[in-house]
């Protein structure tokens, strides 16, 4: 997967244009969230996979600051065991109720 990663992920950079979202959009589209998810997942497996792609790292920061998204990212369960036995971190419980708070 990562053998051809740089070649494939480099194709996203020109599509950002002047950004901050793909194809010069000022608001995110479904495609922006899909690409964010792809890049975020890749970073969980190989944390340095975007070290030379500063434009894509900036794109990810912009998505993370989007209203609603930042709150979701803080509250979502963390992926653990990536590359070994992937799963989501168990949610905290109070009694029999799962607790998820948006800060």
CORLINZI-V371886 format. One record per pair of residues at least 24 apart in sequence whose C-alpha atoms are under 10 Angstrom apart, sorted by the first residue. I is the first residue (numbers start at 1). J is the second residue. Records with the same first field share a line. If there is no record, write none. Layout:
I->J / J
//
This chain:
1->42
2->42 / 45 / 46 / 49
5->42 / 49 / 50
6->49 / 50 / 52 / 53
9->35 / 39 / 49 / 50 / 53 / 56
10->50 / 52 / 53 / 55 / 56
12->53 / 55 / 56
13->53 / 54 / 55 / 56 / 59
14->55
16->55 / 56 / 59
17->55
18->55
19->55 / 58 / 59 / 62
20->55 / 58 / 59 / 60 / 61 / 62 / 63
21->59 / 60 / 62 / 63
22->59
27->63 / 66
28->62 / 63 / 66
32->59 / 60 / 63
33->60 / 63 / 64 / 69
35->59 / 60
36->60 / 61 / 63 / 64
41->79 / 82
44->79 / 80 / 81 / 82 / 83
45->81 / 82 / 83 / 84
46->82 / 83
68->102
70->102 / 103
71->101 / 102 / 103
72->100 / 101 / 102 / 103
73->102
74->100 / 101 / 102 / 103
75->99 / 100 / 101 / 102 / 103
76->100 / 101 / 102
//
